[in-house]
Amino acid sequence: MRVNKELFEKENVFGLGTPNDAFAQYFIGQSYLNPLTDPKKTNVFLANVTFEPGCRNNWHIHHAKSGGGQLLICTAGYGWYQEEGKEAQSLKPGDVVTIPANVKHWHGAKKDSCLSLT
């Protein structure tokens, strides 16, 4: 599923953001970070991450004793999400993935598409 970069930029409602250099060690390929909330002003940090084609993050776990986890909302492009021991699932705009705390997983763009997740 090939996505035209110009079309993707129109659909990417939160914009590209800046190169995600601070977290680059956790990614394979180039990603961009666009914070949507200020952690100094709220207890909820919300950001949009855009992945270039084929970019993904490494396997990781969001640890928590209570609450925690991760919520992914696909806002543009196409990608993958996979939990350890399960098949990868395809992501498209409008898909929502609720990831419980302490679940090992990864997510990223398909090889021929950018992906934007909030």
PyRosetta script that sets phi, psi and omega in degrees:
from pyrosetta import init, pose_from_sequence

init()
pose = pose_from_sequence("MRVNKELFEKENVFGLGTPNDAFAQYFIGQSYLNPLTDPKKTNVFLANVTFEPGCRNNWHIHHAKSGGGQLLICTAGYGWYQEEGKEAQSLKPGDVVTIPANVKHWHGAKKDSCLSLT")
pose.set_psi(1, 97.8)
pose.set_omega(1, -177.0)
pose.set_phi(2, -84.5)
pose.set_psi(2, 133.3)
pose.set_omega(2, 177.6)
pose.set_phi(3, -115.0)
pose.set_psi(3, 126.1)
pose.set_omega(3, 177.0)
pose.set_phi(4, -66.8)
pose.set_psi(4, 130.0)
pose.set_omega(4, -176.0)
pose.set_phi(5, -60.3)
pose.set_psi(5, -39.4)
pose.set_omega(5, 179.4)
pose.set_phi(6, -63.6)
pose.set_psi(6, -43.3)
pose.set_omega(6, 177.6)
pose.set_phi(7, -65.3)
pose.set_psi(7, -42.2)
pose.set_omega(7, 179.2)
pose.set_phi(8, -59.1)
pose.set_psi(8, -44.6)
pose.set_omega(8, -179.1)
pose.set_phi(9, -61.7)
pose.set_psi(9, -33.8)
pose.set_omega(9, 176.6)
pose.set_phi(10, -69.6)
pose.set_psi(10, -37.1)
pose.set_omega(10, -177.8)
pose.set_phi(11, -80.7)
pose.set_psi(11, -22.2)
pose.set_omega(11, -175.6)
pose.set_phi(12, -77.0)
pose.set_psi(12, 84.0)
pose.set_omega(12, -169.2)
pose.set_phi(13, -60.7)
pose.set_psi(13, -27.1)
pose.set_omega(13, -178.7)
pose.set_phi(14, -93.6)
pose.set_psi(14, -3.8)
pose.set_omega(14, 179.0)
pose.set_phi(15, 81.5)
pose.set_psi(15, 169.4)
pose.set_omega(15, -173.6)
pose.set_phi(16, -72.4)
pose.set_psi(16, -37.5)
pose.set_omega(16, -173.7)
pose.set_phi(17, 82.2)
pose.set_psi(17, -158.6)
pose.set_omega(17, -178.4)
pose.set_phi(18, -114.5)
pose.set_psi(18, 157.9)
pose.set_omega(18, 178.6)
pose.set_phi(19, -51.5)
pose.set_psi(19, 135.5)
pose.set_omega(19, -174.1)
pose.set_phi(20, -84.0)
pose.set_psi(20, 52.6)
pose.set_omega(20, -173.3)
pose.set_phi(21, -62.9)
pose.set_psi(21, -35.7)
pose.set_omega(21, -177.7)
pose.set_phi(22, -62.4)
pose.set_psi(22, -27.6)
pose.set_omega(22, -177.8)
pose.set_phi(23, -115.0)
pose.set_psi(23, 13.0)
pose.set_omega(23, -175.4)
pose.set_phi(24, -56.1)
pose.set_psi(24, -31.5)
pose.set_omega(24, -178.6)
pose.set_phi(25, -64.7)
pose.set_psi(25, -16.6)
pose.set_omega(25, -178.7)
pose.set_phi(26, -97.9)
pose.set_psi(26, 5.0)
pose.set_omega(26, -176.7)
pose.set_phi(27, -124.6)
pose.set_psi(27, 152.6)
pose.set_omega(27, 170.0)
pose.set_phi(28, -109.5)
pose.set_psi(28, 108.4)
pose.set_omega(28, -175.4)
pose.set_phi(29, 102.1)
pose.set_psi(29, -176.4)
pose.set_omega(29, -174.9)
pose.set_phi(30, -94.9)
pose.set_psi(30, 130.5)
pose.set_omega(30, 173.7)
pose.set_phi(31, -127.8)
pose.set_psi(31, 164.3)
pose.set_omega(31, -178.2)
pose.set_phi(32, -131.4)
pose.set_psi(32, 143.2)
pose.set_omega(32, -177.0)
pose.set_phi(33, -118.2)
pose.set_psi(33, 131.3)
pose.set_omega(33, 176.7)
pose.set_phi(34, -130.2)
pose.set_psi(34, 92.6)
pose.set_omega(34, 178.7)
pose.set_phi(35, -61.0)
pose.set_psi(35, 134.9)
pose.set_omega(35, 180.0)
pose.set_phi(36, -105.0)
pose.set_psi(36, -17.6)
pose.set_omega(36, 175.3)
pose.set_phi(37, -129.9)
pose.set_psi(37, 159.2)
pose.set_omega(37, 178.8)
pose.set_phi(38, -101.0)
pose.set_psi(38, 113.1)
pose.set_omega(38, -177.2)
pose.set_phi(39, -60.8)
pose.set_psi(39, -16.4)
pose.set_omega(39, 176.8)
pose.set_phi(40, -78.9)
pose.set_psi(40, -16.4)
pose.set_omega(40, -176.2)
pose.set_phi(41, -110.8)
pose.set_psi(41, -8.6)
pose.set_omega(41, -178.3)
pose.set_phi(42, -151.9)
pose.set_psi(42, 156.0)
pose.set_omega(42, 177.4)
pose.set_phi(43, -81.7)
pose.set_psi(43, -8.4)
pose.set_omega(43, -177.9)
pose.set_phi(44, -109.5)
pose.set_psi(44, 115.7)
pose.set_omega(44, 175.4)
pose.set_phi(45, -93.4)
pose.set_psi(45, 125.9)
pose.set_omega(45, 179.7)
pose.set_phi(46, -127.8)
pose.set_psi(46, 130.9)
pose.set_omega(46, -179.9)
pose.set_phi(47, -141.5)
pose.set_psi(47, 157.9)
pose.set_omega(47, 173.1)
pose.set_phi(48, -108.3)
pose.set_psi(48, 130.4)
pose.set_omega(48, 177.7)
pose.set_phi(49, -117.2)
pose.set_psi(49, 128.0)
pose.set_omega(49, 176.7)
pose.set_phi(50, -109.4)
pose.set_psi(50, 132.3)
pose.set_omega(50, -179.2)
pose.set_phi(51, -108.8)
pose.set_psi(51, 131.2)
pose.set_omega(51, 171.6)
pose.set_phi(52, -70.8)
pose.set_psi(52, 162.1)
pose.set_omega(52, -179.6)
pose.set_phi(53, -50.0)
pose.set_psi(53, 130.7)
pose.set_omega(53, 178.7)
pose.set_phi(54, 80.6)
pose.set_psi(54, -7.7)
pose.set_omega(54, 179.3)
pose.set_phi(55, -75.7)
pose.set_psi(55, 142.0)
pose.set_omega(55, 176.5)
pose.set_phi(56, -150.7)
pose.set_psi(56, 163.2)
pose.set_omega(56, 173.7)
pose.set_phi(57, -94.7)
pose.set_psi(57, 164.0)
pose.set_omega(57, 179.1)
pose.set_phi(58, -72.2)
pose.set_psi(58, 162.3)
pose.set_omega(58, 171.2)
pose.set_phi(59, -53.5)
pose.set_psi(59, 135.4)
pose.set_omega(59, 180.0)
pose.set_phi(60, -155.3)
pose.set_psi(60, 166.7)
pose.set_omega(60, -179.5)
pose.set_phi(61, -133.0)
pose.set_psi(61, 135.5)
pose.set_omega(61, 171.4)
pose.set_phi(62, -98.2)
pose.set_psi(62, 103.3)
pose.set_omega(62, -176.8)
pose.set_phi(63, -79.7)
pose.set_psi(63, 145.0)
pose.set_omega(63, 175.5)
pose.set_phi(64, -163.9)
pose.set_psi(64, 142.8)
pose.set_omega(64, 175.2)
pose.set_phi(65, -83.4)
pose.set_psi(65, -30.0)
pose.set_omega(65, 174.1)
pose.set_phi(66, -148.4)
pose.set_psi(66, 146.0)
pose.set_omega(66, -176.4)
pose.set_phi(67, 65.8)
pose.set_psi(67, -141.1)
pose.set_omega(67, 176.0)
pose.set_phi(68, 75.3)
pose.set_psi(68, -161.8)
pose.set_omega(68, -175.2)
pose.set_phi(69, 92.3)
pose.set_psi(69, -158.3)
pose.set_omega(69, -178.5)
pose.set_phi(70, -150.4)
pose.set_psi(70, 145.4)
pose.set_omega(70, 176.0)
pose.set_phi(71, -120.0)
pose.set_psi(71, 123.8)
pose.set_omega(71, 177.6)
pose.set_phi(72, -110.0)
pose.set_psi(72, 131.5)
pose.set_omega(72, 174.6)
pose.set_phi(73, -123.5)
pose.set_psi(73, 115.5)
pose.set_omega(73, 179.6)
pose.set_phi(74, -78.5)
pose.set_psi(74, 116.8)
pose.set_omega(74, -177.3)
pose.set_phi(75, -104.5)
pose.set_psi(75, -20.0)
pose.set_omega(75, 178.5)
pose.set_phi(76, -164.0)
pose.set_psi(76, 151.2)
pose.set_omega(76, 177.0)
pose.set_phi(77, 78.4)
pose.set_psi(77, -167.4)
pose.set_omega(77, -174.5)
pose.set_phi(78, -136.8)
pose.set_psi(78, 141.6)
pose.set_omega(78, -178.0)
pose.set_phi(79, -156.4)
pose.set_psi(79, -161.2)
pose.set_omega(79, -178.0)
pose.set_phi(80, -133.2)
pose.set_psi(80, 150.7)
pose.set_omega(80, 170.0)
pose.set_phi(81, -135.6)
pose.set_psi(81, 136.8)
pose.set_omega(81, 177.9)
pose.set_phi(82, -144.0)
pose.set_psi(82, 133.1)
pose.set_omega(82, 170.9)
pose.set_phi(83, -96.9)
pose.set_psi(83, 148.4)
pose.set_omega(83, 179.0)
pose.set_phi(84, -56.6)
pose.set_psi(84, 131.9)
pose.set_omega(84, 178.1)
pose.set_phi(85, 83.5)
pose.set_psi(85, 1.8)
pose.set_omega(85, 179.8)
pose.set_phi(86, -124.6)
pose.set_psi(86, 161.7)
pose.set_omega(86, 176.2)
pose.set_phi(87, -69.7)
pose.set_psi(87, 148.0)
pose.set_omega(87, 174.7)
pose.set_phi(88, -66.5)
pose.set_psi(88, 143.8)
pose.set_omega(88, 176.8)
pose.set_phi(89, -115.0)
pose.set_psi(89, 141.5)
pose.set_omega(89, -179.2)
pose.set_phi(90, -73.9)
pose.set_psi(90, 143.1)
pose.set_omega(90, 177.8)
pose.set_phi(91, -116.8)
pose.set_psi(91, 140.5)
pose.set_omega(91, 175.6)
pose.set_phi(92, -140.1)
pose.set_psi(92, 163.5)
pose.set_omega(92, -179.2)
pose.set_phi(93, -52.7)
pose.set_psi(93, 133.7)
pose.set_omega(93, -178.7)
pose.set_phi(94, 97.1)
pose.set_psi(94, -15.3)
pose.set_omega(94, 178.7)
pose.set_phi(95, -71.6)
pose.set_psi(95, 141.3)
pose.set_omega(95, 177.8)
pose.set_phi(96, -124.3)
pose.set_psi(96, 131.2)
pose.set_omega(96, 178.7)
pose.set_phi(97, -123.0)
pose.set_psi(97, 123.1)
pose.set_omega(97, 176.1)
pose.set_phi(98, -101.0)
pose.set_psi(98, 119.6)
pose.set_omega(98, -176.4)
pose.set_phi(99, -111.6)
pose.set_psi(99, 112.6)
pose.set_omega(99, 178.9)
pose.set_phi(100, -63.6)
pose.set_psi(100, 157.2)
pose.set_omega(100, 174.7)
pose.set_phi(101, -57.3)
pose.set_psi(101, 149.7)
pose.set_omega(101, 174.1)
pose.set_phi(102, 68.8)
pose.set_psi(102, 19.9)
pose.set_omega(102, 177.1)
pose.set_phi(103, -104.4)
pose.set_psi(103, 121.5)
pose.set_omega(103, 179.5)
pose.set_phi(104, -74.3)
pose.set_psi(104, 130.1)
pose.set_omega(104, -175.4)
pose.set_phi(105, -159.5)
pose.set_psi(105, 173.2)
pose.set_omega(105, 171.3)
pose.set_phi(106, -147.1)
pose.set_psi(106, 162.9)
pose.set_omega(106, 175.0)
pose.set_phi(107, -153.1)
pose.set_psi(107, 152.5)
pose.set_omega(107, -179.6)
pose.set_phi(108, -179.9)
pose.set_psi(108, 179.7)
pose.set_omega(108, -176.0)
pose.set_phi(109, -79.1)
pose.set_psi(109, 150.1)
pose.set_omega(109, 170.5)
pose.set_phi(110, -67.3)
pose.set_psi(110, 161.6)
pose.set_omega(110, -173.3)
pose.set_phi(111, -64.3)
pose.set_psi(111, -22.0)
pose.set_omega(111, -176.7)
pose.set_phi(112, -119.0)
pose.set_psi(112, 23.8)
pose.set_omega(112, -179.4)
pose.set_phi(113, -148.9)
pose.set_psi(113, 146.1)
pose.set_omega(113, 165.9)
pose.set_phi(114, -75.6)
pose.set_psi(114, 165.1)
pose.set_omega(114, 178.5)
pose.set_phi(115, -143.6)
pose.set_psi(115, 136.9)
pose.set_omega(115, 174.9)
pose.set_phi(116, -123.7)
pose.set_psi(116, 124.9)
pose.set_omega(116, 179.7)
pose.set_phi(117, -124.2)
pose.set_psi(117, 137.6)
pose.set_omega(117, 172.9)
pose.set_phi(118, -113.4)
pose.dump_pdb("model.pdb")
